[in-house]
């Protein structure tokens, strides 16, 4: 179970602290913590629904498989399509985060190289990937602990900056929650490992809430520390919130530590993201919703090597040209729709199938759709267009198979 928890931690810790705090603060200002709390509630509902479904259907593919089995082939296809496309955008965002912190002058080249290198790590099997993730998670947690304690004990920390100000609004809080949800979606990688963990019916439901709880505690501590030093306005204006916070607190010696921690955290997130996207791609290819050559499994390493190579290559190409903020918004919309389908699927479980309390999937479904359409308009339009393309692809393939 520890490796499954680490896969989720590696995916979540890299995204939120270093990539999503700035855009979320621009949306909500001093209401950032309220947005974080709302995102956590929705993430908890999603995690609970996903864990119960993954225990019932322990196969690669996550909500793609569950949506197909519980709601029908179209909804499974739409969930899988949203996950693959949205999480490929997340891969690009994480690769760009690596480049921005490791070598800003050549961020795109470093991002593409990181995507290809971690694809090679995943290629040799999930167990070796888990060993790398274990080291990454340990380093990131140490760095974040040192930085958080240093900020909170500095003379610049002021609890008054945590109070709501005129820079926030209900709409801004909803928008920030949608953006911060990007940071919590890593537990999906646990649910996609159903065929690669021992006793998935027991392991997955336990691993998901543990990974989510550790991540939430970490995010809350870091957000409080950063907001108490910078305040809503300065946090909203920065693209490197932790680095700027240590400078503002009179601790410039910690800036290289933050930069190193950010690059390592993003690498950990990218590692798990590529792993999860390739598993859903494998499941969709097996059912002919994607090209069948993507369903190939390596005879020695037992991984979907064609799917991993495809995801890694597309990520590298996107990282060479994409914008990290746009990637986060687009990814959030697609993945929120994915989890809306997960919650709708969990609603159909029976008590004998270990159904969660009905309030959980109901709140999760409502929350996902609300946050998705509260995102910036460009993200909503782009995400809707891509999902419509996925629906058209489904209709086309179904029509072709009928002849």
Secondary structure, DSSP 8 states (H G I E B T S, - for coil): -HHHHHHHHHHHHHHIIIIIHHHHHHHHGGGHHHHHHHHHHHHHHHHHHHHHHHHHS-STTTHHHHHHHHT-HHHHHHHHHHHHHHHHHHHHHHHHHHHHHH-GGGHHHHHHHHHHHHHHHHHT-HHHHHHHHHHHHHHHHHHHHHHHHHHHTSTT--GGGGS--TT--HHHHHHHHHHHHHHHGGGHHHHTTTTTSTTHHHHHHHHHHHHHHHHHHHHHHHHHHHHHHHHHHHHHH-SSHHHHHHHHTT-GGGHHHHHHHHHHHHHHHHHHHHHHHHHHHHHHHHTTSS-GGGG---TTT-S-HHHHHHHHHHHHHHHTT--HHHHHHHHHHHHHHHHHHHHHHHHT--GGGT---HHHHHHHHHHHHHHHHHS-HHHHHHHHHHHHHHHHHHHHHHHHHH-
